[in-house]
Amino acid sequence: EAERLWPTPSPRSLGFSNRLAQVTGQLPTGLAHYTGMLRGIVQEQPGLDRRGSQEPYPPMTHNRTATCTWQDLDVQIAQAQPALQALRQLMEDPPPGMGYDIRERLGEASIPNFVSDRRGAQALHAAAMNDLHKGNLAGVLENLTALSGFVRVYADDPTLVNFMIRVAITGLSVDVCWDALQANGWTEAQLAALQQTCQTDQLLLARMSRSMEGERATRLYDLAWFRSHSYKAWVGRYEEILQSFGMQNQPGTAGSVRYWRQNVFHPLWSFAWADQEELFFLQTIQGQLAVLREAAKQSSWQTLDQQLTAHYKNYRPPTAAWRFYTSLPMLDRFSEVIGGSGAAPASYPYAIFSKAWSNTMKNLTLHQMVIAAVALKRYELRHGQLPQSLAALAPEFLTEEPHDFMDGQPLRYRLNSDGSFILYSVGEDGRDDGGNPLPAVSDKNQQNQSPWAERDWVWP
């Protein structure tokens, strides 16, 4: 049940949440033109990238105007310093849980507000990019350390939205770290501190199944509420929420279908079949949970994807499926909005989150590449040359070889004859193309797309 998954609310957690909202509310409005828009990696051509912080103008994903300049960003960051300093202090010891009672949240059919997390992390990312532009590596390290704290914020809260935000923040950290590690002037002490801030990967990996357990617990509560209330009350409960997302005219909310459900089917279902539907849901979702729990051991997206695909393909509707709603009216449509990928066969009735798990494995892999790149730079500073293999980094700089979460193997590494190196992951297709940095498909529209959309994900 939900009470066994969600941390007990505490005054510390509540105080932290309130303080975080207060601090992010103090960020200057002009900074919003940059936060969430800046890029540390700028594509020159497919397979070749430049440092975003060294561009003539701040590189942005979209909406850049003539007023968006490095000078203006520096002014905005200067105005934001009191709030940024408060964020850095908050991130020194973030609480594991949020300050709310899960039963109250479920009873109100509301989800926690994570806007402050997003705004705070994006502000620190912008501050780090500004420091990189000015060559202030000490400031970069300070902001990256605070940014990594956001990955630990509310770590024990099993809300899926919270989990996805923390995965996205890991991606923000990778973006600015790529730019930062191309800069000269790092000391080994600074790099060691940066490496220490990055040791958060396994925390996310172990939380995938926990998030799915959270989804299961909330659905059990919803099933119990649905059977104990009228169909009319259920529609009224979710209609306003869906309309706020621009979703009108949901199936089953009007006309003859609603009349039939409201006056005949729903009372009969509540009395005779609701328990059986709950049991069928639990039996079906258990397969997903087993796969996700195993994923924490296998650490391979390829294996996880194959097992999830097999689970969806093997789904069989229950006997006399007409007795069940299976897809809860309105609510399951909302699940798609907040993270369902739609990648399962049409016959699979429950919300799936393969996109969330794919992004998790991807960002964890890129994060491992950051850790490896930092360790390589430290090795070179101490020994005057790069190592022959990643294995040589342990135990002096790493406890174990960096991991490729796409195929479950160590990251690939090659020392070139000119003294440079290639570090890479096999990428989303799981195939080792020898460190080929080009996209799998030649496309004129590849320009300015994600730098991690290639055959292999290559560093640098």
N, C-alpha and C positions, 0 to 999 in steps of 0.2 A: 504494500500500500504506500501511498504518497508520503505518509509521515515517517516511514522507514528509509526513504530515499533522500528526502530533503533535510538539510541541516536545521536544527532547532534555531529559530530566530533569536538573536542576541542583541543587547544594546550596542555592542561594538559594531556589529554588521549594519544595524540601522543607522548609527552615527556616521559610518563610513559612506554609505549610500547617499545620505543627505549631504554630507560634505563634498562628495564627488560631484553631485548635481549642482551644488552651489558654486564650486570652483569652475566647472566647465561653463556655467552661465556667465562667468566674469570674463571669458575670452572675448577679445574685441570682435565686433561683427565683421570687420574687414578681413579678418583671418579666414573667414568661411569661404572666401574666393579661392583659397589655396588648399585648405584641408580636404583630404580625400581625392584631390586632383593631381597632385605632384607625382612625378615619376623619377625614380633613381636610375632607371634603365631606359635608354632611348635607342630605338632600333635605327641603325644607319642603312642596313639592308638585311634581308633574311640571313641569319647566322652571324651577324656582326653588329655589336651594340656599343653605345657611347655612354659616358657618365652623365647623368642628368644634371648633376650639380654644376657642371662646367659649361652648360649651354648658355648662349647669350641672354636668353630669357628663361624664366622658370618653365620647364617642360610639364605640360598638363595633359590629362587624358582628353579633356574637352573644355569648352567655355572659356578659353583664355582670351582676354581682352587687352587692348593697348595699355591699360593701367596696371596689368599684372607684370611687374618687373621685380628683379631681385632687390632693388632699392625699396620698393613699396613693401615687399615681403619682410625685409629687415625692419622696417618701421613697425609693421604689425606685430612681429615677434618681440620687439622691444616693449611695445605696449602690453603684450601678453605675459611678460616676465613674472609678475607677481602670481598669476594663475598657474603658469608653467612650473614655477618653483613649488607651489602648493601641490601640484600633481606629482612632482618628483618625490616629495615627502610622503604623500599618500601611498605611492607605489613601493615604498621601502618595506611595508608589512601589510599587504592587502588581506582582508579576511576571506576565508574559504566559502562562506555562505552569504546569501543576501538577507537583508533584514525584513523579511515578510513571512507570514504564516501561510503555508501552502494550502491549507484547508480553506482559508478565507479567499485566496486567489481562485481556487477551483469553484467555490460557491458563487463568486462574482463573475465567473467566466472571463477573467482578464489575464493578461500575460504581463510579466515584469517589464519595466521600461529600461532598456539597455542603451538609450541614446547617449547618456553621459559617458559610457565606456567607449563608444565609437568616436565621439567628439574629442575626448581626452587623448585617445591613442593617435588619432589623425593630427592633432595639434603637436604632439611630440614628434611625429614623423616629419611634419613641416619644419619644426625647429631644428631637427637633425640635418635636414636638407639645406637649410639656411647656413648652419655651421659649416657644412661641407663646402658650400660655395665660398665661404670666407676662409677656408683652410683651418678652422678651429677644431682640431681633432679631440681635444679634451671636452669641448662642448658636445660633440657628436657622441662620445662615449657616455656622457652623463645622460643625454636624452635617450640613447638606445637602451641603457640600463633601466630607465623608468619605463620605456615602451615594453620591455620584456616583462615588467611587473604586471601589465595588463593581461598577459597570458595566464597569470596565476589568479587574477581577480575572480572571486566567486567560483573557484575551481571545483568545489564540492556540490555546486548547484547543478542538478542533472537536466535542467531545461535545455532542450535542443537548440533553441535560438541562442542562448548563452554560449553553448559549445561552438556553434558556427561562427559567432562573433570572435571568439578566441582563436579559432583557426584562421580567420581573415586577418587578425592582428599579427599572427605569426608571419603571414604573407607580407604585411607592411614592413615588418622587421627585416625580412629577406631583401626587399626592394632597396632599402636604404643601406643595408650591409654590403650589398653587391657594389654599390657606388663607393662606399667608404673604403672597402678593401682594395680598390684600385688606386687609392691615394698613397703617396709617399709620406714618410715621417713618423709612422707609428713606432712606438717603443715596445719592447717585449712585455713590459709591465702593463701597458695599456691593452695590448692584445690578449694577455692572460685574463685581464678583467673583463674584456669583451667576451671571451670564450666562456667565462663563468656565467655571464648573464644569459647565454644561449642554451644552457642545459635544461631545457623544459620539454623536449620532444615526447618522452615516454609518458609524461603527464597527460597529454592529449590522447595518445594512442589507447591508453587504458580507460579513457572516458567515453569511447565510442559506444560500447555496450551499455554503459551507465546511462547515457542519453536515451538509448532505446528503451531501457527499463523505465525511465521517466515518462516516455511517450505511452508505454503500456499502462503505467499507473494512472495517468490522467484519463486514458480512455476507459478504464474500469470505473472511474468516478463518473465519467460522462454517461456510460451505460446505466449506472445505478440511478443517476438523475433523470435520464430519459424515461426509464420504466416507471419511475415514481411520480412523473408529471404528465400532463396531457400533451398531445401533439401540438396544440395551439401554443402552449407555454414554451415548448421547445423552439418553435419557429420565432416567437417573440424574443427568446433569449439570444439568438444568433443573427437575426435579421439586420439589426442595426450595425453589428460588427462587420458583416459582409458588405453592407452598403457603404461603410466608411472606406472599404478597399475598392469601391467602384463596381461591385459585383451585384447586378440586379437580376430579378426574375429567376430565382433559384428553383430548380425542379422540386415539386412537391409542396410549394408554398401557396398555391392558388388552384382554383378550379376543382374538377372532379377528383383528381388525385388527392388533393388535400382533404376534401370531404370524406373520401373513402378511408384514408389513414386516420383522420381525426375521430371518426365516429364508429369505425368497424375494426380496421386492422390493428391500430395501436393498442386499444384496450385488450384485444385478444392476445397480441404479442406479449404485452406486459404481464399477462396472467399465465400464459402457457409456454412461451418459447424464449423469453429473455435469458433465462439461465443457460439454456442450451446454446444460444448465440454467443454468450460470454465465454463458455467453455470452448467453443469452436475457434473463437478469436485467439484465446490463450494458446491453444494447440498449434495454430498456424504461426503465430508470432514467435513461438518458441524456437522455430527453425531459424529465423533471422537472428535471434539472440545467440543461439549456439554458434552461428557463423561469425558473428562479431566478437564473441569471447575468444574464439580460436584465432581470429585475426590479430589479437594482441600478442599471441605467441608466434604466429607465422610471420608477421610484419611484412606482408606482401599484398599489394593491391591486386596483382594478377590472380592470386589464389582467392582473395576475398571476392573479387568480381565474378570469378567462375562459380564459386559456391553460392553467391546470392542469385546469380542467373539460374542456376539449377533449382534453387528453392522456389523461385517464382514460376519456373516452367513446370515444376512438379505439383503446383497448387491444383487441387480439385475442389469444386464447390461442395458444400454439405448436401447430404441427402435431403430431398424436399426443400431445396434452397428458397422456395417461395415463402417459407415461414419466417425468414430472417430479413432484416434490413441490410445486413452485411456492411454496406457503406452508409454510415450515419448521415441523415439528411443535413445538408449545409455544412456541418462540421468538417467532414472529410474534404470538402472543396476548399475550406480555409486552410487545411493542412498542406494542400498543394501550393498555396500562395506563399507560405512561410518556409518552404524548403523541399517539398516533394519534387522528384525529378521527372516523373512520368515515364521512366525507362523500363518499367515492368510490363509484361504482357497485359493486354486490355482486360483479360479475365481475372487478374489479381486485384482483389477489391480494396486492399488497405493501402494507406499512404506509404510510400517507400522513400528512402533518403539516400539512394546510391550516390547522388551528386555530392551530398555532404561528406560521405565516406571517401569518395574519390579526391575531393579537395583536401581532406585531412591528410591522406597519404602523400599527395603531391606536395603540400606545404611542409610536411615533416621531412620529406626527401630534400627539398630545397634548403631547409634549415640545417640538415646534416651537411650539405655542401658548404654552407657558411662556416660551420664548426671545423670542417676539414680545411677550408681555405685559411682560416685563422691559424690553425695548428701548423699548416705548411709555411705560413709567413713567420711564425715563431721559430720553427726549425731552421729556416733560412737565416734568420737574424742571429741565431745562436751558433750555427755550424758553418755559415758562409756559403751554403749550397742547399739545394732541394734534395729530399730523400729519393731513393730509388723506388720506393713503394710506400703505400699508406701504412703498411704494417710497421714500418720503421718509426712511425709517430708514437706508437705505444711501447712502453708505458710512460715515456717522458712527457708527452704532450696530450695523449688521449688514453683512456682506459681500454678502448677497443677500436677496431676499424670502423670508420663511418659507414652508416647503413643506407642502402637504397631501398626505400619502402615500396618502390614500384614492382620489384621482382623478388625482394627478400634477400638479395645478395649484398656484399660490400659494394660501395661506390667504386667505379672504375677510375683508374689514374694512370697517366703515362708521362714520363719525363722525356722531353724533346731534346734533340741534339744541340739546339741553340741555348739550352738552359732554362727554357720556359716549360710549362706543364699544361696538361689537359686533365681536368677532373670532370667526370660526367656520370649522369644517371641514364638508364636505358629508356626513360620516358614512359609515356602513357601506354604505348603499344607493347612494352615489356621486351622489346627486341634490341639486342646490342648491335648497333650499327657502327661500332668502332669510334664513337665520338663524333659522328656526323652532325654538324650544327644546322643543317638546312632543313626546311620544312619538308614533310613527306610529299606534299603536293605543291607544284609550282603554281602560284596564284598572284596576280598583280595586286590583289587586295591584302597580301601578307604584310605590306609595309605598315608599321606602327601597331601591329597586333602583338599579343603576348610574346615575350622572349622565350617563354617556356612552352612553345607550341611546335617544337621541332622533332626530328627523328630521335635524337638524343638531347638531353638537357646538359649543355656544356658550360663549364666554368673555366676560365673567365670569358 
